[in-house]
Amino acid sequence: MFNMRHPFPVILFILFLLFIETSYGQCSMCRAVLESEEGQETAKGINKGILYLMAIPYLLVGVVGWKVFQILKK
């Protein structure tokens, strides 16, 4: 299934998955407003939105790169 001659991408992907909880990021203004909220539900939603917006370009570039690699390999 996987070509284990180059395990670095697989290991890197697993590390990203392990540390996703600590990778939340916000601008200082958003952080100040959201930390003042009582339940922190809005802050959790904003953090998940930031991660979603951050991940989509990397996934698209990865899929396109994989397809180009497959085409050039033939």
C-alpha positions as CSV (number, residue, x, y, z in Angstrom):
1,M,0.0,0.0,0.0
2,F,2.7,2.5,1.0
3,N,6.2,2.8,-0.4
4,M,8.3,2.7,2.7
5,R,11.5,3.6,1.0
6,H,10.7,7.2,1.9
7,P,9.0,7.1,5.3
8,F,9.6,10.8,6.0
9,P,6.2,12.1,4.6
10,V,4.2,9.5,6.5
11,I,6.0,10.3,9.7
12,L,5.6,14.0,9.2
13,F,1.8,13.6,8.5
14,I,1.5,11.5,11.7
15,L,3.3,14.2,13.7
16,F,1.0,16.9,12.3
17,L,-2.0,14.9,13.4
18,L,-0.6,14.4,16.9
19,F,0.2,18.1,17.5
20,I,-3.0,19.6,15.9
21,E,-4.5,20.5,19.3
22,T,-1.6,22.8,20.1
23,S,-1.5,24.5,16.8
24,Y,-4.4,27.0,17.4
25,G,-3.6,30.5,16.4
26,Q,-5.4,33.8,16.5
27,C,-4.6,37.5,16.0
28,S,-4.2,39.4,19.2
29,M,-7.5,41.3,18.8
30,C,-9.5,38.1,18.2
31,R,-7.8,36.4,21.2
32,A,-8.6,39.3,23.5
33,V,-12.3,39.4,22.5
34,L,-12.7,35.6,22.6
35,E,-10.9,35.0,25.9
36,S,-13.3,37.4,27.6
37,E,-16.2,35.1,26.7
38,E,-17.6,32.9,29.5
39,G,-18.2,29.5,27.8
40,Q,-15.3,29.7,25.2
41,E,-17.5,28.0,22.6
42,T,-17.0,30.9,20.1
43,A,-13.3,30.7,20.6
44,K,-13.3,26.9,19.9
45,G,-15.3,27.6,16.7
46,I,-12.9,30.3,15.5
47,N,-9.9,28.0,16.2
48,K,-11.5,25.2,14.1
49,G,-12.3,27.6,11.3
50,I,-8.7,28.9,11.3
51,L,-7.4,25.3,11.1
52,Y,-9.8,24.5,8.3
53,L,-8.8,27.5,6.3
54,M,-5.1,26.8,6.9
55,A,-5.4,23.1,5.8
56,I,-7.3,23.4,2.6
57,P,-4.5,25.0,0.5
58,Y,-2.0,22.4,1.6
59,L,-4.4,19.6,0.7
60,L,-5.0,21.1,-2.7
61,V,-1.3,21.5,-3.5
62,G,-0.7,18.0,-2.2
63,V,-3.4,16.5,-4.5
64,V,-2.3,18.5,-7.5
65,G,1.4,17.5,-6.9
66,W,0.5,13.9,-6.5
67,K,-1.5,13.9,-9.8
68,V,1.4,15.7,-11.6
69,F,3.8,13.1,-10.2
70,Q,1.6,10.3,-11.4
71,I,1.4,11.8,-14.9
72,L,5.1,12.4,-15.1
73,K,5.9,8.9,-13.8
74,K,4.0,7.2,-16.8
